[in-house]
Amino acid sequence: MSGDLTPEEIVRVNSHELTALQLVTQRERWAEERMIWEARLRGTMLALTEAQRVGLRVLEAHRAGRKTVRVADMLDQP
């Protein structure tokens, strides 16, 4: 039931200080979860081979609506 409460109902049932604490705590949790997700994403990106990175860029270009891409431009230059 508590998950179904509207923000107004939460404020009515709780004190404003408690509601503010809950909001700040949740924001901190989301920030921590985002940092963990970003670290995992960086690790995944580092583990990709060059061909996989190029394939990912081609997929991103396709999703952006580009019909053609120049793969040679996507290769890492020494």
N, C-alpha and C positions, 0 to 999 in steps of 0.2 A: 504494500500500500504506500509506503513512504516514497518509493520511486515514482509514484504517479502524481505526486503533489505538484501544484503549480508554484511558481516563485512567490506569488502572493500568499498562498497557503503556508509555505515554509516560513515566511516573514511573520505571519500571524501566529503560528505555533511557537516559533523560536524568538529569542531576543534578536535585535538587530546586530548586536555584537557577535552572537553565535553564528548568525547567517553570514556575516562578513568573514568570520574565521573559516567557515566551511568553504566559502568561495575562494579565499586566498589559498587554503590547503589544496583544493581541487586544481587551481591554476598551477601550483607548484608540482603537483603530480603529473599534470599534462606536460609541463616543461621538462620534467625528468624523463617521462616516456618518450618525448620527442627527441631528446638527446640520445637516448638508448637506440631509438630507431635510426637516427642519423649515423651513429657509430656503426651499426650493423650494415647500413647501406654503403657507407664508405668501405667497410671490409669486403663486402660483396663486389663492389666496383674494382677494388684492388686485385681481387682474385680472378677477374675476367681476363681472358686472353685478348690479344689485339683484334682477332677476328670477331670475337664476341662483342667487343666495344664498338667496332664498326657496324656490326649487325644491329646493335642497340641504337646507334645514331641513325641508321637507315630506317628502323622502325619508328623512331621519333619524328623523322622527316615525313614519313608516310602518314603518321597520325596528324601532322600539321598540315596535310593536304598537298604536299609536294609530290609531283608525279615522277620526277627523276632526281637522282642525286649523283654527285660525282664522288665515287668511292675513293679515288686517288687523293682527293682533298681531305678525306677523313682519316687517312693513314697517318700515324705518328711519324713526324720527320725527325731524323737523327740530329 
